[in-house]
Amino acid sequence: MPRIPRFHTMTRQYRIVAFAACAVLFGAGAYALKSTNAASYLSDDPKACLNCHIMQPMYDSWKASPHASVTNCMDCHTPHSSAFAGYVFKSRSGLRHSFVYLTDHNHKNIKARPDTLKVINDNCIRCHSDRLDPKAQPQHAAMAKGKACSSCHAGVPHGGE
């Protein structure tokens, strides 16, 4: 296997090429971060989701829902067990979304993946636990059988009740 020369033993020409390659990679990375507005994803601002044009209908439907006055996208779509878990989940989802978008696999019918559906369901329960007494509301007895909130409330908050 060929040995990679150490920086101080490299020829001047090799150092120039290595420096130029690093500069190009750094510049391309900086451009990608700037053009995608990457810093906005560190916030909980729902407008960050609009960096991807395909999310406009989701944003509009959330904005028109009663949830818009009390919550944001991250309150429903990320876990709340810890800030770290939330950012890890958000990062994984963001990388997956970027890959799908950049490889032109974005579909018009956006559907949450099973791991996201579990997080969403857990967050429904976290916020609405005071309304989930099956004795007071028999329709919520289905939850004891493992049914997700979205099995009955499929359009909340994206598309009405």
Secondary structure, DSSP 8 states (H G I E B T S, - for coil): ------GGGS-HHHHHHHHHHHHHHHHHHHHHHHHTTGGGGGS--GGGGGGSGGGHHHHHHHHTSGGGGT--HHHHHS--S-HHHHHHHHHHHHHHHHHHHHTT---SS----HHHHHHHHHHHHHHHGGG--TTT-GGGGGGGGT--GGGT-TTTTTT--
